[in-house]
Amino acid sequence: MNDSESLILTDIIDIDINHCMKTITTTITQRGQVTIPAQVRRILRVQPRDKVTFEIENDNTVKITQVPFALRAVFGSVKPTRRPENFKKLSREAREEHIDKVIRKFSAQ
């Protein structure tokens, strides 16, 4: 086999690999919703309440990807124990606690 024959064989293998894909069909509900099949959820590593992004390519194909966790996305999801928080009071208490720790440390020496 010469170099040109091996090049052709490599091209054929690449074409076969690129065309190997699995197709999954699902139905759109009247409200425009679809269920993401379990195999796709496993591949994307998404669970209920996770977010996904749909990217529309120039050739009108659509790519779905997992949205990485961001602190900004969960901001406000935990309610404070008291409303409204008194940040001046919290700051004062933290400073006083720190002062007490420093005094105890130097008193012990």
C-alpha positions as CSV (number, residue, x, y, z in Angstrom):
1,M,0.0,0.0,0.0
2,N,1.5,3.3,-1.0
3,D,0.9,6.7,0.7
4,S,-2.0,7.8,-1.6
5,E,-3.9,4.6,-0.8
6,S,-3.5,5.0,3.0
7,L,-4.7,8.6,2.7
8,I,-7.8,7.5,0.9
9,L,-8.4,4.8,3.5
10,T,-8.0,7.4,6.3
11,D,-10.5,9.7,4.6
12,I,-13.1,6.9,4.4
13,I,-12.7,6.1,8.1
14,D,-13.1,9.8,9.0
15,I,-16.2,10.0,7.0
16,D,-17.7,6.9,8.6
17,I,-16.9,8.2,12.1
18,N,-18.4,11.6,11.4
19,H,-21.7,10.0,10.2
20,C,-22.2,7.8,13.2
21,M,-24.9,9.3,15.2
22,K,-28.0,8.3,17.1
23,T,-31.3,10.0,16.4
24,I,-34.0,10.3,19.1
25,T,-37.4,11.6,18.3
26,T,-39.7,13.2,20.8
27,T,-43.1,15.0,20.5
28,I,-43.8,18.7,21.1
29,T,-46.7,19.4,23.4
30,Q,-49.4,21.9,22.6
31,R,-47.7,24.3,24.9
32,G,-44.4,24.0,22.9
33,Q,-42.7,21.8,25.4
34,V,-40.5,18.7,24.9
35,T,-39.2,16.1,27.2
36,I,-35.4,15.8,27.1
37,P,-34.8,12.0,26.7
38,A,-33.0,10.2,29.5
39,Q,-30.0,9.4,27.4
40,V,-29.5,13.0,26.5
41,R,-29.9,14.1,30.1
42,R,-27.2,11.6,31.1
43,I,-24.9,12.9,28.4
44,L,-25.4,16.5,29.4
45,R,-25.4,15.6,33.1
46,V,-28.5,17.6,33.8
47,Q,-31.2,17.0,36.4
48,P,-34.6,18.5,37.2
49,R,-34.3,22.3,37.7
50,D,-30.9,22.5,35.9
51,K,-30.7,24.9,33.0
52,V,-29.8,24.2,29.4
53,T,-28.9,26.5,26.5
54,F,-30.2,26.2,22.9
55,E,-27.6,27.5,20.4
56,I,-28.9,28.2,16.9
57,E,-26.1,27.7,14.4
58,N,-25.9,29.6,11.0
59,D,-27.2,26.6,9.2
60,N,-30.3,26.5,11.5
61,T,-29.2,23.5,13.4
62,V,-29.7,23.7,17.1
63,K,-27.2,22.6,19.8
64,I,-28.3,22.0,23.4
65,T,-25.7,22.4,26.2
66,Q,-25.7,22.4,29.9
67,V,-25.5,25.8,31.6
68,P,-22.6,25.7,34.2
69,F,-23.5,26.5,37.8
70,A,-23.2,30.2,38.6
71,L,-23.7,31.8,41.9
72,R,-25.6,34.6,40.2
73,A,-28.2,32.1,39.0
74,V,-29.1,31.1,42.5
75,F,-29.0,34.6,44.1
76,G,-32.1,35.2,46.1
77,S,-33.1,31.5,46.3
78,V,-32.5,31.4,50.1
79,K,-34.6,33.7,52.2
80,P,-32.8,35.4,55.1
81,T,-33.9,34.4,58.6
82,R,-34.9,38.0,59.4
83,R,-36.1,40.7,57.0
84,P,-34.7,43.3,56.6
85,E,-31.2,42.4,57.7
86,N,-29.6,45.0,60.0
87,F,-26.1,45.0,58.4
88,K,-24.8,47.7,60.8
89,K,-25.8,45.5,63.8
90,L,-24.2,42.4,62.2
91,S,-21.0,44.3,61.5
92,R,-20.8,45.7,65.0
93,E,-21.4,42.2,66.5
94,A,-18.7,40.7,64.3
95,R,-16.2,43.4,65.3
96,E,-17.0,43.0,69.0
97,E,-16.6,39.2,68.7
98,H,-13.3,39.7,67.1
99,I,-12.1,42.1,69.8
100,D,-13.2,39.6,72.5
101,K,-11.1,36.8,70.8
102,V,-8.0,39.1,70.6
103,I,-8.3,40.1,74.2
104,R,-8.7,36.4,75.3
105,K,-5.7,35.5,73.2
106,F,-3.5,38.1,74.8
107,S,-4.8,37.5,78.3
108,A,-3.9,33.8,78.0
109,Q,-0.2,34.7,77.2
